Structure formats: C-alpha cells, structure tokens
Amino acid sequence: MISIIDAVISVVMTNSIAIELVTKAEKVKVVENKLNIVKIMLDSTGVVWLVLLLLLFASFSSLYIIGMKYITLKKAKREDELFLNFFWENKALEDSYEKSKLYQFSPVAQVFKEGYEELERIKESGTPKAEDLDYLKRAIRKTITNQTNKLESLIPYLAIIGSTSPFVGLFGTVWGIMSSFLNIANQKSASLLTVAPGIAEALIATAIGLFAAIPAVIFYNLYSNRVGTHISNMENFENDFLNIVKRYIF
C-alpha cells in the first residue's frame, strides 16, 4: 500500500516538475517573440510593403511640413508684432517703410510696404484723385492675397495626408488579412503560425496610417487657425492704413 502511495506521489511530483518546465519554456518563448515592429515591416512583402513605404513617406513629409510651417508662422507672428508696435509708435510713414524692409516674414509689413510704394507712385503722377484710392485698394488687396497664399503654402498637403493615410493603411490591412486567408487555404491549416505574419503586417499598416494621419490633422487645424489670424491682421491693418491715407492725403 505504501509503495502505491509513493508511486502516486512520484508521478504527481514528476508531472508538477514537467508543467513547471513547460511554463518556463513558454515564458522564455514569449520573451523571445516580443513585438518587433521594424522586423515585421522588413518581413512584409508585396502590396503591404509598398503601402508601408507610401505611408512612411507621407509621415516624414508631414513632419517636414509641420516643422517648416511652425518656424515660418512663428517668425510671421513675431515680426507682425514688432512692425505694428513700431508703426503705431512712429507717425512718419517713411520710417515705417524703411522698417518694413527688415521684416520679410511679416505679412502686415509687406502689405504696408506695397501700399506705401503704390501711394508714392500716385503722388509722383500728380495730385491724388479720388479714383487713385481704388488703385491703392487693389494694390493692397493683391498683396494680401499673395501673402495669404504664401502663408497657406504646403498646409493643404497636411489635409491630404490626414484624410487619405487611414484609408491607405486600411487597404494594407485588408490585403494582409486576405493573404492570411490564402495561407490557410494553401497550407490547409488554421494555426496561429499560419495566419500570424499576415495579420501582424496588416495591423502594422493600420498603425502607420494612423501615425501619419493624426499629427497631420492636428497641425492642419492649428495652422489654419493661425493663418486665419494673420489674414484678419492684414485686413484690419488695411482699413487702418486706408483711413490714414484718406485723412491726410486724399
């Protein structure tokens, strides 16, 4: 009887040790198979690989535009403030004109510069007339349009990247899942090893698509608001400048 009990205990202990070894082996395997996004991307093939390349290009392009426009809009805001402070503190238009040449990034300074040059041409042609004011307005409006286009340059590309990248990533996802199903059909096996590679690269395509889209959408809205502020500043300055011209010249 004692020998039977000893045998049972021995079997139980052997099974316990075996289970513990298997568990440890599985843990080691999980550690070794940690998620490696770069490896998954490099192992991707065919259409999914092309989708990933396209999304990476879109992402880097978006980051470049975000960085460049950040610097440009920051300089424009700073120089607008400096020029407007100088303009309202100094009554002489000639001094403001010389100052405007130093602020190449300031939309308001460029509006004043073109308006002042047009005003000088009107003075040189003779006594200013009422219709000459229309020429001055058109010159200023043209400058505002040009400065607006300059401020908005490249920003629409952020909207394109933000709106299309998720769909491109979704296309890669669908293609990767479809490849997984084809592997099941070819290998006649629905095991995890059969479908995991295709599903992994499919989900990576979705993730990269979102990675490209989210910053593009955020900064598109942010920069659009900043451009709108600069446009308002130019239009307000246009009204103030024309009022000064009407009061003292026309």
Buried (B, 14 or more C-beta within 10 A) or exposed (E): EEEEEEEEEEEEEEEEEEEEEEEEEEEEEEEEEEEEEEEBBEEBEEBBBEBBEBBBEBBEBBBEBBEEBBEBBEBBBEBBEBBBEBBEEEEEBEEBBEBBEEBEBBBBBBBBBBBBBBBEEBEEEEEBEEEBBEBBBEBBBEBBEBBBEBBBBBBEBBBBBBEBBBEBBBBBBBBBBEBBEEBBEEEEEEEEEBBEBBBBBBBBBBBBBBBBBBBBBEBBEBBBEBBEBBBEBBBEBBEBBBEEBEEEBB
